[in-house]
Amino acid sequence: MQERAAVGLTLIETFWNFFLWQKWGKTLQKGQKRGKKRVDYRSLLFSLMMFNTLKNK
């Protein structure tokens, strides 16, 4: 039962990350001159790392 819940959470997380990534893409195009790109890239990497750790458990 716990594994099933974890899989559901990871699925929700991937969809949420995809939605956030699309949102970030729009903000990146707007705020590329301000150097916001690096921060968004780091947060995306962090979310990917979190997803991988959850997936491996």
Buried (B, 14 or more C-beta within 10 A) or exposed (E): EEEEEEEEEBEEBBEEBEEBBEEBEEEBEEEEEEEBBEEBEEBBEEBEEEBEEEEEE
